[in-house]
């Protein structure tokens, strides 16, 4: 039995495929405007745009961990410290495309791993490659829910502001 098929289904459900649990990460971002993406519910609270950068960053890090390859992340900064640009459709579309591209690279890397390597830990790591991939899949699901909540809060804040 090929164990990457259930893993691939998990990855698809959490990112852009049909899922039983509700909107996945990509669906949660559908229709988000640049203004909505940069909005934050309060000081020290992440925006949707910051979450997108965070998700892309950790997909890149998992790709590095499971493949042993090194490549610079496409954006300056690390994790939550990346600067969100001034809101524009061009910048927002670029960063959403980057998330999709990083996801596709990670998915391809998982598909290309020899069967036995999924159950082994990369050099110097405690967790197996499988646990890294399952972890980043759960990470997508968590942040998809967080984005849905931020969208509802934004709608409420926008409604209060226009009253």
Secondary structure, 3 states (H helix, E strand, C coil): CCCHHHHHHHHHHHHCCCCCCCCCHHHHHCCCCHHHHHCCCCCCCCCHHHHHHHHHHHHHHHHHHHHCCCCCCCCCCCHHHCCCCCCCHHHHHHHHHHHHHHHHHHHHHHHHCCHHHHCCECCCCCCEHHHHHHHHHHHHHHHHHHHHHHHHHHHHHHHHHHC
